[in-house]
Amino acid sequence: MQVSVRDNNVDQALRALKKKLQREGIFREMKLKQHFEKPSEKRAREKAEAIRRQRKLARKKAQREGLL
């Protein structure tokens, strides 16, 4: 990953880098790897994430159909 620094503005480049890392999910991955996660906890977390994704997609679909 690369961010260019323009006009010696390091703060702006740092903000851009953080935004890119956030979008890529690097911070989330680092947080998950800070401690060991039991396989049963991992399965439960992944299942909950999948349910959350499906509900979000269903809400978006219902909203689109409601507006059309």
Secondary structure as UniProt FT lines:
FT   TURN            7..8
FT   HELIX           10..24
FT   HELIX           26..32
FT   TURN            33..34
FT   HELIX           39..67
//
